[in-house]
Amino acid sequence: MDASRLDFASFDDLEQSVAADVEAIRRAPLIPEDIPVTGFVLDERTLRLQSVVGDPRSQLQGGLR
């Protein structure tokens, strides 16, 4: 199938997109306020997750391997 005409989700600023998504999840009425929400991006070259938005209550701070 030719997918050249499909509009794939692309990002001008990936980190800003992650930050906006994290904020939307944090404000979602079905997510309790005591649930830590963090945001990461995957570096496809190194296969490491890089923290974009942290949460002091989370154990997932910094990069992951």
PQR file of N, CA, C, O and H, with PARSE charges and radii, in Angstrom:
ATOM      1  N   MET A   1       0.835  -1.170   0.000 -0.4000 1.5000
ATOM      2  CA  MET A   1       0.000   0.000   0.000 -0.0000 2.0000
ATOM      3  C   MET A   1       0.884   1.239   0.000  0.5500 1.7000
ATOM      4  O   MET A   1       1.876   1.296   0.727 -0.5500 1.4000
ATOM      5  N   ASP A   2       0.540   2.201  -0.788 -0.4000 1.5000
ATOM      6  CA  ASP A   2       1.282   3.456  -0.852 -0.0000 2.0000
ATOM      7  C   ASP A   2       0.827   4.373   0.284  0.5500 1.7000
ATOM      8  O   ASP A   2      -0.329   4.795   0.323 -0.5500 1.4000
ATOM      9  H   ASP A   2      -0.265   2.154  -1.379  0.4000 1.0000
ATOM     10  N   ALA A   3       1.733   4.673   1.196 -0.4000 1.5000
ATOM     11  CA  ALA A   3       1.400   5.504   2.356 -0.0000 2.0000
ATOM     12  C   ALA A   3       1.891   6.939   2.196  0.5500 1.7000
ATOM     13  O   ALA A   3       1.854   7.708   3.156 -0.5500 1.4000
ATOM     14  H   ALA A   3       2.672   4.330   1.164  0.4000 1.0000
ATOM     15  N   SER A   4       2.342   7.308   1.025 -0.4000 1.5000
ATOM     16  CA  SER A   4       2.925   8.631   0.826 -0.0000 2.0000
ATOM     17  C   SER A   4       1.910   9.762   1.014  0.5500 1.7000
ATOM     18  O   SER A   4       2.304  10.893   1.299 -0.5500 1.4000
ATOM     19  H   SER A   4       2.373   6.683   0.245  0.4000 1.0000
ATOM     20  N   ARG A   5       0.631   9.484   0.862 -0.4000 1.5000
ATOM     21  CA  ARG A   5      -0.381  10.534   1.023 -0.0000 2.0000
ATOM     22  C   ARG A   5      -0.929  10.615   2.445  0.5500 1.7000
ATOM     23  O   ARG A   5      -1.722  11.507   2.745 -0.5500 1.4000
ATOM     24  H   ARG A   5       0.311   8.566   0.630  0.4000 1.0000
ATOM     25  N   LEU A   6      -0.526   9.712   3.315 -0.4000 1.5000
ATOM     26  CA  LEU A   6      -1.015   9.736   4.691 -0.0000 2.0000
ATOM     27  C   LEU A   6      -0.266  10.788   5.497  0.5500 1.7000
ATOM     28  O   LEU A   6       0.936  10.990   5.325 -0.5500 1.4000
ATOM     29  H   LEU A   6       0.118   8.987   3.071  0.4000 1.0000
ATOM     30  N   ASP A   7      -1.001  11.447   6.374 -0.4000 1.5000
ATOM     31  CA  ASP A   7      -0.416  12.469   7.234 -0.0000 2.0000
ATOM     32  C   ASP A   7      -0.039  11.829   8.557  0.5500 1.7000
ATOM     33  O   ASP A   7      -0.889  11.629   9.424 -0.5500 1.4000
ATOM     34  H   ASP A   7      -1.977  11.282   6.513  0.4000 1.0000
ATOM     35  N   PHE A   8       1.232  11.510   8.709 -0.4000 1.5000
ATOM     36  CA  PHE A   8       1.702  10.919   9.948 -0.0000 2.0000
ATOM     37  C   PHE A   8       1.939  12.022  10.972  0.5500 1.7000
ATOM     38  O   PHE A   8       2.304  13.145  10.624 -0.5500 1.4000
ATOM     39  H   PHE A   8       1.923  11.672   8.005  0.4000 1.0000
ATOM     40  N   ALA A   9       1.725  11.681  12.244 -0.4000 1.5000
ATOM     41  CA  ALA A   9       1.944  12.661  13.309 -0.0000 2.0000
ATOM     42  C   ALA A   9       3.420  13.001  13.372  0.5500 1.7000
ATOM     43  O   ALA A   9       4.254  12.144  13.663 -0.5500 1.4000
ATOM     44  H   ALA A   9       1.429  10.768  12.527  0.4000 1.0000
ATOM     45  N   SER A  10       3.732  14.243  13.099 -0.4000 1.5000
ATOM     46  CA  SER A  10       5.116  14.685  13.199 -0.0000 2.0000
ATOM     47  C   SER A  10       5.167  15.845  14.186  0.5500 1.7000
ATOM     48  O   SER A  10       4.149  16.471  14.480 -0.5500 1.4000
ATOM     49  H   SER A  10       3.054  14.940  12.863  0.4000 1.0000
ATOM     50  N   PHE A  11       6.346  16.117  14.685 -0.4000 1.5000
ATOM     51  CA  PHE A  11       6.515  17.125  15.712 -0.0000 2.0000
ATOM     52  C   PHE A  11       7.555  18.141  15.268  0.5500 1.7000
ATOM     53  O   PHE A  11       8.637  17.778  14.808 -0.5500 1.4000
ATOM     54  H   PHE A  11       7.173  15.608  14.446  0.4000 1.0000
ATOM     55  N   ASP A  12       7.217  19.407  15.410 -0.4000 1.5000
ATOM     56  CA  ASP A  12       8.226  20.446  15.208 -0.0000 2.0000
ATOM     57  C   ASP A  12       9.124  20.523  16.434  0.5500 1.7000
ATOM     58  O   ASP A  12      10.322  20.782  16.320 -0.5500 1.4000
ATOM     59  H   ASP A  12       6.337  19.701  15.784  0.4000 1.0000
ATOM     60  N   ASP A  13       8.537  20.295  17.614 -0.4000 1.5000
ATOM     61  CA  ASP A  13       9.283  20.344  18.869 -0.0000 2.0000
ATOM     62  C   ASP A  13       8.809  19.180  19.728  0.5500 1.7000
ATOM     63  O   ASP A  13       7.795  19.284  20.419 -0.5500 1.4000
ATOM     64  H   ASP A  13       7.564  20.085  17.707  0.4000 1.0000
ATOM     65  N   LEU A  14       9.533  18.085  19.685 -0.4000 1.5000
ATOM     66  CA  LEU A  14       9.131  16.865  20.377 -0.0000 2.0000
ATOM     67  C   LEU A  14       9.022  17.070  21.883  0.5500 1.7000
ATOM     68  O   LEU A  14       8.063  16.616  22.506 -0.5500 1.4000
ATOM     69  H   LEU A  14      10.357  18.001  19.124  0.4000 1.0000
ATOM     70  N   GLU A  15       9.999  17.750  22.467 -0.4000 1.5000
ATOM     71  CA  GLU A  15       9.975  17.967  23.914 -0.0000 2.0000
ATOM     72  C   GLU A  15       8.757  18.782  24.337  0.5500 1.7000
ATOM     73  O   GLU A  15       8.135  18.488  25.358 -0.5500 1.4000
ATOM     74  H   GLU A  15      10.778  18.119  21.961  0.4000 1.0000
ATOM     75  N   GLN A  16       8.412  19.812  23.551 -0.4000 1.5000
ATOM     76  CA  GLN A  16       7.233  20.625  23.863 -0.0000 2.0000
ATOM     77  C   GLN A  16       5.957  19.795  23.737  0.5500 1.7000
ATOM     78  O   GLN A  16       5.021  19.968  24.517 -0.5500 1.4000
ATOM     79  H   GLN A  16       8.917  20.051  22.722  0.4000 1.0000
ATOM     80  N   SER A  17       5.921  18.906  22.769 -0.4000 1.5000
ATOM     81  CA  SER A  17       4.761  18.033  22.603 -0.0000 2.0000
ATOM     82  C   SER A  17       4.604  17.097  23.800  0.5500 1.7000
ATOM     83  O   SER A  17       3.494  16.883  24.289 -0.5500 1.4000
ATOM     84  H   SER A  17       6.681  18.764  22.135  0.4000 1.0000
ATOM     85  N   VAL A  18       5.717  16.543  24.265 -0.4000 1.5000
ATOM     86  CA  VAL A  18       5.678  15.666  25.444 -0.0000 2.0000
ATOM     87  C   VAL A  18       5.224  16.451  26.662  0.5500 1.7000
ATOM     88  O   VAL A  18       4.396  15.970  27.437 -0.5500 1.4000
ATOM     89  H   VAL A  18       6.618  16.716  23.868  0.4000 1.0000
ATOM     90  N   ALA A  19       5.758  17.657  26.841 -0.4000 1.5000
ATOM     91  CA  ALA A  19       5.380  18.488  27.990 -0.0000 2.0000
ATOM     92  C   ALA A  19       3.890  18.811  27.959  0.5500 1.7000
ATOM     93  O   ALA A  19       3.232  18.779  28.999 -0.5500 1.4000
ATOM     94  H   ALA A  19       6.430  18.048  26.212  0.4000 1.0000
ATOM     95  N   ALA A  20       3.352  19.118  26.792 -0.4000 1.5000
ATOM     96  CA  ALA A  20       1.923  19.409  26.666 -0.0000 2.0000
ATOM     97  C   ALA A  20       1.090  18.168  26.972  0.5500 1.7000
ATOM     98  O   ALA A  20       0.050  18.265  27.624 -0.5500 1.4000
ATOM     99  H   ALA A  20       3.887  19.144  25.947  0.4000 1.0000
ATOM    100  N   ASP A  21       1.538  17.007  26.509 -0.4000 1.5000
ATOM    101  CA  ASP A  21       0.812  15.762  26.788 -0.0000 2.0000
ATOM    102  C   ASP A  21       0.821  15.444  28.277  0.5500 1.7000
ATOM    103  O   ASP A  21      -0.199  15.033  28.830 -0.5500 1.4000
ATOM    104  H   ASP A  21       2.382  16.928  25.980  0.4000 1.0000
ATOM    105  N   VAL A  22       1.969  15.630  28.929 -0.4000 1.5000
ATOM    106  CA  VAL A  22       2.064  15.377  30.370 -0.0000 2.0000
ATOM    107  C   VAL A  22       1.113  16.302  31.124  0.5500 1.7000
ATOM    108  O   VAL A  22       0.407  15.866  32.033 -0.5500 1.4000
ATOM    109  H   VAL A  22       2.798  15.964  28.480  0.4000 1.0000
ATOM    110  N   GLU A  23       1.095  17.574  30.745 -0.4000 1.5000
ATOM    111  CA  GLU A  23       0.200  18.528  31.406 -0.0000 2.0000
ATOM    112  C   GLU A  23      -1.260  18.141  31.213  0.5500 1.7000
ATOM    113  O   GLU A  23      -2.057  18.244  32.145 -0.5500 1.4000
ATOM    114  H   GLU A  23       1.668  17.928  30.006  0.4000 1.0000
ATOM    115  N   ALA A  24      -1.615  17.698  30.016 -0.4000 1.5000
ATOM    116  CA  ALA A  24      -2.996  17.265  29.761 -0.0000 2.0000
ATOM    117  C   ALA A  24      -3.358  16.052  30.614  0.5500 1.7000
ATOM    118  O   ALA A  24      -4.470  15.970  31.135 -0.5500 1.4000
ATOM    119  H   ALA A  24      -0.967  17.614  29.259  0.4000 1.0000
ATOM    120  N   ILE A  25      -2.435  15.122  30.756 -0.4000 1.5000
ATOM    121  CA  ILE A  25      -2.692  13.930  31.582 -0.0000 2.0000
ATOM    122  C   ILE A  25      -2.806  14.327  33.046  0.5500 1.7000
ATOM    123  O   ILE A  25      -3.679  13.828  33.758 -0.5500 1.4000
ATOM    124  H   ILE A  25      -1.531  15.189  30.332  0.4000 1.0000
ATOM    125  N   ARG A  26      -1.936  15.216  33.500 -0.4000 1.5000
ATOM    126  CA  ARG A  26      -2.002  15.660  34.896 -0.0000 2.0000
ATOM    127  C   ARG A  26      -3.325  16.355  35.211  0.5500 1.7000
ATOM    128  O   ARG A  26      -3.816  16.262  36.336 -0.5500 1.4000
ATOM    129  H   ARG A  26      -1.227  15.621  32.922  0.4000 1.0000
ATOM    130  N   ARG A  27      -3.898  17.042  34.248 -0.4000 1.5000
ATOM    131  CA  ARG A  27      -5.164  17.762  34.453 -0.0000 2.0000
ATOM    132  C   ARG A  27      -6.397  16.891  34.189  0.5500 1.7000
ATOM    133  O   ARG A  27      -7.520  17.312  34.466 -0.5500 1.4000
ATOM    134  H   ARG A  27      -3.499  17.118  33.334  0.4000 1.0000
ATOM    135  N   ALA A  28      -6.199  15.708  33.668 -0.4000 1.5000
ATOM    136  CA  ALA A  28      -7.335  14.841  33.345 -0.0000 2.0000
ATOM    137  C   ALA A  28      -8.104  14.490  34.618  0.5500 1.7000
ATOM    138  O   ALA A  28      -7.499  14.101  35.617 -0.5500 1.4000
ATOM    139  H   ALA A  28      -5.287  15.366  33.443  0.4000 1.0000
ATOM    140  N   PRO A  29      -9.411  14.622  34.590 -0.5600 1.5000
ATOM    141  CA  PRO A  29     -10.200  14.390  35.799  0.2800 2.0000
ATOM    142  C   PRO A  29     -10.177  12.944  36.297  0.5500 1.7000
ATOM    143  O   PRO A  29     -10.465  12.695  37.468 -0.5500 1.4000
ATOM    144  N   LEU A  30      -9.847  12.013  35.452 -0.4000 1.5000
ATOM    145  CA  LEU A  30      -9.834  10.610  35.871 -0.0000 2.0000
ATOM    146  C   LEU A  30      -8.488  10.163  36.445  0.5500 1.7000
ATOM    147  O   LEU A  30      -8.371   9.039  36.934 -0.5500 1.4000
ATOM    148  H   LEU A  30      -9.613  12.215  34.501  0.4000 1.0000
ATOM    149  N   ILE A  31      -7.479  11.022  36.390 -0.4000 1.5000
ATOM    150  CA  ILE A  31      -6.161  10.689  36.937 -0.0000 2.0000
ATOM    151  C   ILE A  31      -6.046  11.335  38.317  0.5500 1.7000
ATOM    152  O   ILE A  31      -6.067  12.562  38.419 -0.5500 1.4000
ATOM    153  H   ILE A  31      -7.574  11.934  35.992  0.4000 1.0000
ATOM    154  N   PRO A  32      -5.926  10.541  39.374 -0.5600 1.5000
ATOM    155  CA  PRO A  32      -5.794  11.122  40.718  0.2800 2.0000
ATOM    156  C   PRO A  32      -4.552  12.018  40.819  0.5500 1.7000
ATOM    157  O   PRO A  32      -3.526  11.740  40.198 -0.5500 1.4000
ATOM    158  N   GLU A  33      -4.654  13.086  41.602 -0.4000 1.5000
ATOM    159  CA  GLU A  33      -3.557  14.051  41.729 -0.0000 2.0000
ATOM    160  C   GLU A  33      -2.305  13.453  42.352  0.5500 1.7000
ATOM    161  O   GLU A  33      -1.209  13.978  42.157 -0.5500 1.4000
ATOM    162  H   GLU A  33      -5.487  13.312  42.107  0.4000 1.0000
ATOM    163  N   ASP A  34      -2.451  12.356  43.105 -0.4000 1.5000
ATOM    164  CA  ASP A  34      -1.276  11.766  43.756 -0.0000 2.0000
ATOM    165  C   ASP A  34      -0.529  10.779  42.851  0.5500 1.7000
ATOM    166  O   ASP A  34       0.436  10.152  43.289 -0.5500 1.4000
ATOM    167  H   ASP A  34      -3.342  11.930  43.263  0.4000 1.0000
ATOM    168  N   ILE A  35      -0.957  10.638  41.619 -0.4000 1.5000
ATOM    169  CA  ILE A  35      -0.279   9.764  40.651 -0.0000 2.0000
ATOM    170  C   ILE A  35       0.814  10.573  39.957  0.5500 1.7000
ATOM    171  O   ILE A  35       0.507  11.567  39.299 -0.5500 1.4000
ATOM    172  H   ILE A  35      -1.740  11.148  41.263  0.4000 1.0000
ATOM    173  N   PRO A  36       2.082  10.174  40.084 -0.5600 1.5000
ATOM    174  CA  PRO A  36       3.139  10.911  39.383  0.2800 2.0000
ATOM    175  C   PRO A  36       3.066  10.662  37.878  0.5500 1.7000
ATOM    176  O   PRO A  36       2.879   9.531  37.429 -0.5500 1.4000
ATOM    177  N   VAL A  37       3.217  11.726  37.120 -0.4000 1.5000
ATOM    178  CA  VAL A  37       3.198  11.635  35.660 -0.0000 2.0000
ATOM    179  C   VAL A  37       4.493  12.241  35.153  0.5500 1.7000
ATOM    180  O   VAL A  37       4.809  13.386  35.475 -0.5500 1.4000
ATOM    181  H   VAL A  37       3.369  12.645  37.485  0.4000 1.0000
ATOM    182  N   THR A  38       5.236  11.498  34.372 -0.4000 1.5000
ATOM    183  CA  THR A  38       6.499  11.957  33.806 -0.0000 2.0000
ATOM    184  C   THR A  38       6.455  11.804  32.298  0.5500 1.7000
ATOM    185  O   THR A  38       5.604  11.093  31.766 -0.5500 1.4000
ATOM    186  H   THR A  38       4.979  10.568  34.110  0.4000 1.0000
ATOM    187  N   GLY A  39       7.364  12.466  31.612 -0.4000 1.5000
ATOM    188  CA  GLY A  39       7.423  12.374  30.158 -0.0000 2.0000
ATOM    189  C   GLY A  39       8.835  12.110  29.683  0.5500 1.7000
ATOM    190  O   GLY A  39       9.787  12.727  30.160 -0.5500 1.4000
ATOM    191  H   GLY A  39       8.056  13.045  32.045  0.4000 1.0000
ATOM    192  N   PHE A  40       8.966  11.205  28.756 -0.4000 1.5000
ATOM    193  CA  PHE A  40      10.261  10.819  28.211 -0.0000 2.0000
ATOM    194  C   PHE A  40      10.207  10.789  26.691  0.5500 1.7000
ATOM    195  O   PHE A  40       9.134  10.662  26.101 -0.5500 1.4000
ATOM    196  H   PHE A  40       8.192  10.704  28.368  0.4000 1.0000
ATOM    197  N   VAL A  41      11.364  10.905  26.066 -0.4000 1.5000
ATOM    198  CA  VAL A  41      11.501  10.659  24.637 -0.0000 2.0000
ATOM    199  C   VAL A  41      12.574   9.588  24.451  0.5500 1.7000
ATOM    200  O   VAL A  41      13.519   9.488  25.233 -0.5500 1.4000
ATOM    201  H   VAL A  41      12.236  11.009  26.545  0.4000 1.0000
ATOM    202  N   LEU A  42      12.407   8.806  23.417 -0.4000 1.5000
ATOM    203  CA  LEU A  42      13.356   7.742  23.103 -0.0000 2.0000
ATOM    204  C   LEU A  42      14.352   8.242  22.067  0.5500 1.7000
ATOM    205  O   LEU A  42      13.967   8.694  20.989 -0.5500 1.4000
ATOM    206  H   LEU A  42      11.639   8.888  22.782  0.4000 1.0000
ATOM    207  N   ASP A  43      15.621   8.158  22.401 -0.4000 1.5000
ATOM    208  CA  ASP A  43      16.675   8.454  21.438 -0.0000 2.0000
ATOM    209  C   ASP A  43      16.855   7.188  20.602  0.5500 1.7000
ATOM    210  O   ASP A  43      17.355   6.175  21.090 -0.5500 1.4000
ATOM    211  H   ASP A  43      15.933   7.791  23.277  0.4000 1.0000
ATOM    212  N   GLU A  44      16.450   7.260  19.360 -0.4000 1.5000
ATOM    213  CA  GLU A  44      16.465   6.070  18.501 -0.0000 2.0000
ATOM    214  C   GLU A  44      17.868   5.563  18.201  0.5500 1.7000
ATOM    215  O   GLU A  44      18.045   4.389  17.875 -0.5500 1.4000
ATOM    216  H   GLU A  44      16.045   8.084  18.963  0.4000 1.0000
ATOM    217  N   ARG A  45      18.862   6.429  18.307 -0.4000 1.5000
ATOM    218  CA  ARG A  45      20.232   5.990  18.041 -0.0000 2.0000
ATOM    219  C   ARG A  45      20.801   5.190  19.200  0.5500 1.7000
ATOM    220  O   ARG A  45      21.415   4.142  18.998 -0.5500 1.4000
ATOM    221  H   ARG A  45      18.719   7.382  18.572  0.4000 1.0000
ATOM    222  N   THR A  46      20.595   5.691  20.427 -0.4000 1.5000
ATOM    223  CA  THR A  46      21.176   5.042  21.598 -0.0000 2.0000
ATOM    224  C   THR A  46      20.192   4.109  22.305  0.5500 1.7000
ATOM    225  O   THR A  46      20.584   3.316  23.161 -0.5500 1.4000
ATOM    226  H   THR A  46      20.097   6.542  20.591  0.4000 1.0000
ATOM    227  N   LEU A  47      18.916   4.211  21.942 -0.4000 1.5000
ATOM    228  CA  LEU A  47      17.833   3.456  22.574 -0.0000 2.0000
ATOM    229  C   LEU A  47      17.706   3.772  24.066  0.5500 1.7000
ATOM    230  O   LEU A  47      17.306   2.921  24.861 -0.5500 1.4000
ATOM    231  H   LEU A  47      18.598   4.855  21.246  0.4000 1.0000
ATOM    232  N   ARG A  48      18.054   5.007  24.431 -0.4000 1.5000
ATOM    233  CA  ARG A  48      17.901   5.465  25.812 -0.0000 2.0000
ATOM    234  C   ARG A  48      16.713   6.410  25.907  0.5500 1.7000
ATOM    235  O   ARG A  48      16.434   7.187  24.993 -0.5500 1.4000
ATOM    236  H   ARG A  48      18.379   5.698  23.785  0.4000 1.0000
ATOM    237  N   LEU A  49      16.025   6.321  27.035 -0.4000 1.5000
ATOM    238  CA  LEU A  49      14.956   7.263  27.314 -0.0000 2.0000
ATOM    239  C   LEU A  49      15.546   8.478  27.999  0.5500 1.7000
ATOM    240  O   LEU A  49      16.334   8.354  28.936 -0.5500 1.4000
ATOM    241  H   LEU A  49      16.252   5.690  27.777  0.4000 1.0000
ATOM    242  N   GLN A  50      15.163   9.649  27.527 -0.4000 1.5000
ATOM    243  CA  GLN A  50      15.616  10.893  28.124 -0.0000 2.0000
ATOM    244  C   GLN A  50      14.422  11.593  28.770  0.5500 1.7000
ATOM    245  O   GLN A  50      13.381  11.770  28.137 -0.5500 1.4000
ATOM    246  H   GLN A  50      14.523   9.750  26.766  0.4000 1.0000
ATOM    247  N   SER A  51      14.578  11.983  30.016 -0.4000 1.5000
ATOM    248  CA  SER A  51      13.513  12.656  30.736 -0.0000 2.0000
ATOM    249  C   SER A  51      13.282  14.042  30.155  0.5500 1.7000
ATOM    250  O   SER A  51      14.227  14.803  29.950 -0.5500 1.4000
ATOM    251  H   SER A  51      15.424  11.839  30.529  0.4000 1.0000
ATOM    252  N   VAL A  52      12.025  14.365  29.891 -0.4000 1.5000
ATOM    253  CA  VAL A  52      11.639  15.684  29.406 -0.0000 2.0000
ATOM    254  C   VAL A  52      10.899  16.435  30.513  0.5500 1.7000
ATOM    255  O   VAL A  52      11.152  17.614  30.759 -0.5500 1.4000
ATOM    256  H   VAL A  52      11.257  13.747  30.058  0.4000 1.0000
ATOM    257  N   VAL A  53       9.989  15.735  31.168 -0.4000 1.5000
ATOM    258  CA  VAL A  53       9.202  16.311  32.252 -0.0000 2.0000
ATOM    259  C   VAL A  53       9.246  15.347  33.421  0.5500 1.7000
ATOM    260  O   VAL A  53       8.762  14.219  33.325 -0.5500 1.4000
ATOM    261  H   VAL A  53       9.783  14.777  30.968  0.4000 1.0000
ATOM    262  N   GLY A  54       9.823  15.788  34.517 -0.4000 1.5000
ATOM    263  CA  GLY A  54       9.905  14.938  35.695 -0.0000 2.0000
ATOM    264  C   GLY A  54       8.781  15.218  36.677  0.5500 1.7000
ATOM    265  O   GLY A  54       7.979  16.135  36.498 -0.5500 1.4000
ATOM    266  H   GLY A  54      10.216  16.704  34.595  0.4000 1.0000
ATOM    267  N   ASP A  55       8.748  14.418  37.693 -0.4000 1.5000
ATOM    268  CA  ASP A  55       7.801  14.591  38.789 -0.0000 2.0000
ATOM    269  C   ASP A  55       8.551  14.189  40.048  0.5500 1.7000
ATOM    270  O   ASP A  55       9.020  13.054  40.138 -0.5500 1.4000
ATOM    271  H   ASP A  55       9.399  13.673  37.839  0.4000 1.0000
ATOM    272  N   PRO A  56       8.682  15.083  41.025 -0.5600 1.5000
ATOM    273  CA  PRO A  56       9.470  14.768  42.214  0.2800 2.0000
ATOM    274  C   PRO A  56       8.975  13.545  42.984  0.5500 1.7000
ATOM    275  O   PRO A  56       9.726  12.958  43.763 -0.5500 1.4000
ATOM    276  N   ARG A  57       7.727  13.163  42.772 -0.4000 1.5000
ATOM    277  CA  ARG A  57       7.188  11.992  43.469 -0.0000 2.0000
ATOM    278  C   ARG A  57       7.538  10.690  42.759  0.5500 1.7000
ATOM    279  O   ARG A  57       7.322   9.608  43.305 -0.5500 1.4000
ATOM    280  H   ARG A  57       7.117  13.640  42.138  0.4000 1.0000
ATOM    281  N   SER A  58       8.068  10.788  41.563 -0.4000 1.5000
ATOM    282  CA  SER A  58       8.345   9.608  40.754 -0.0000 2.0000
ATOM    283  C   SER A  58       9.735   9.059  41.023  0.5500 1.7000
ATOM    284  O   SER A  58      10.663   9.808  41.328 -0.5500 1.4000
ATOM    285  H   SER A  58       8.243  11.667  41.119  0.4000 1.0000
ATOM    286  N   GLN A  59       9.869   7.753  40.908 -0.4000 1.5000
ATOM    287  CA  GLN A  59      11.173   7.108  40.990 -0.0000 2.0000
ATOM    288  C   GLN A  59      11.860   7.134  39.621  0.5500 1.7000
ATOM    289  O   GLN A  59      13.028   6.760  39.514 -0.5500 1.4000
ATOM    290  H   GLN A  59       9.115   7.145  40.660  0.4000 1.0000
ATOM    291  N   LEU A  60      11.159   7.565  38.588 -0.4000 1.5000
ATOM    292  CA  LEU A  60      11.699   7.622  37.227 -0.0000 2.0000
ATOM    293  C   LEU A  60      12.244   9.003  36.948  0.5500 1.7000
ATOM    294  O   LEU A  60      11.613   9.783  36.234 -0.5500 1.4000
ATOM    295  H   LEU A  60      10.210   7.869  38.675  0.4000 1.0000
ATOM    296  N   GLN A  61      13.392   9.321  37.491 -0.4000 1.5000
ATOM    297  CA  GLN A  61      14.031  10.611  37.263 -0.0000 2.0000
ATOM    298  C   GLN A  61      15.288  10.404  36.425  0.5500 1.7000
ATOM    299  O   GLN A  61      15.972   9.390  36.561 -0.5500 1.4000
ATOM    300  H   GLN A  61      13.905   8.688  38.071  0.4000 1.0000
ATOM    301  N   GLY A  62      15.582  11.344  35.580 -0.4000 1.5000
ATOM    302  CA  GLY A  62      16.764  11.255  34.742 -0.0000 2.0000
ATOM    303  C   GLY A  62      16.555  10.286  33.585  0.5500 1.7000
ATOM    304  O   GLY A  62      15.432   9.858  33.317 -0.5500 1.4000
ATOM    305  H   GLY A  62      15.027  12.168  35.469  0.4000 1.0000
ATOM    306  N   GLY A  63      17.622   9.953  32.919 -0.4000 1.5000
ATOM    307  CA  GLY A  63      17.539   9.050  31.777 -0.0000 2.0000
ATOM    308  C   GLY A  63      17.458   7.598  32.222  0.5500 1.7000
ATOM    309  O   GLY A  63      17.893   7.242  33.317 -0.5500 1.4000
ATOM    310  H   GLY A  63      18.533  10.301  33.137  0.4000 1.0000
ATOM    311  N   LEU A  64      16.900   6.780  31.366 -0.4000 1.5000
ATOM    312  CA  LEU A  64      16.815   5.334  31.615 -0.0000 2.0000
ATOM    313  C   LEU A  64      17.590   4.606  30.528  0.5500 1.7000
ATOM    314  O   LEU A  64      17.739   5.100  29.411 -0.5500 1.4000
ATOM    315  H   LEU A  64      16.547   7.070  30.477  0.4000 1.0000
ATOM    316  N   ARG A  65      18.069   3.447  30.872 -0.4000 1.5000
ATOM    317  CA  ARG A  65      18.795   2.637  29.887 -0.0000 2.0000
ATOM    318  C   ARG A  65      18.030   1.390  29.573  0.5500 1.7000
ATOM    319  O   ARG A  65      18.478   0.577  28.765 -0.5500 1.4000
ATOM    320  H   ARG A  65      17.947   3.046  31.779  0.4000 1.0000
TER
END
